[in-house]
């Protein structure tokens, strides 16, 4: 784990310094059931596992979706993230953002909002909760990975975009 993280961070040092690097934690980084210790390890190397930033009139929200899928290993951290998300989206409501976008490792869903729970999506109860928060905040798009192939779904005005892996694609 440490060796791969160090390799990534070493390679990242060669990126153009004028372009900020924004990380999104995945299951290979913090496991499918993160613990406070694993999240501490992540924070020390990559920064916060969930955060937001503004750029050119748009709001970007980054979530740690392993906690959203399974909070058993760190229920306190999961509760903190959800509280932070609610507050962040509520405070954004009064601002005129050109776009509001969410980034997370796991897709909310792949083919339908009411699809069955599986390894590649967010469980339905949490999915419905997040979609309601996102709808209320006029989120334009949710970007995710984890599937290792592309998927697309339109939910109202919101686009749910799952992008393939550049390292181990499982589809075209």
HELIX and SHEET records of a PDB file:
HELIX    1   1 UNK A    2  UNK A   12  1                                  11    
HELIX    2   2 UNK A   27  UNK A   30  1                                   4    
HELIX    3   3 UNK A   36  UNK A   46  1                                  11    
HELIX    4   4 UNK A   65  UNK A   69  1                                   5    
HELIX    5   5 UNK A   75  UNK A   92  1                                  18    
HELIX    6   6 UNK A  124  UNK A  136  1                                  13    
SHEET    1   A 6 UNK A  51  UNK A  55  0                                        
SHEET    2   A 6 UNK A  58  UNK A  62 -1                                        
SHEET    3   A 6 UNK A  99  UNK A 103  1                                        
SHEET    4   A 6 UNK A 141  UNK A 144  1                                        
SHEET    5   A 6 UNK A 158  UNK A 162  1                                        
SHEET    6   A 6 UNK A 151  UNK A 155 -1                                        
END                                                                             
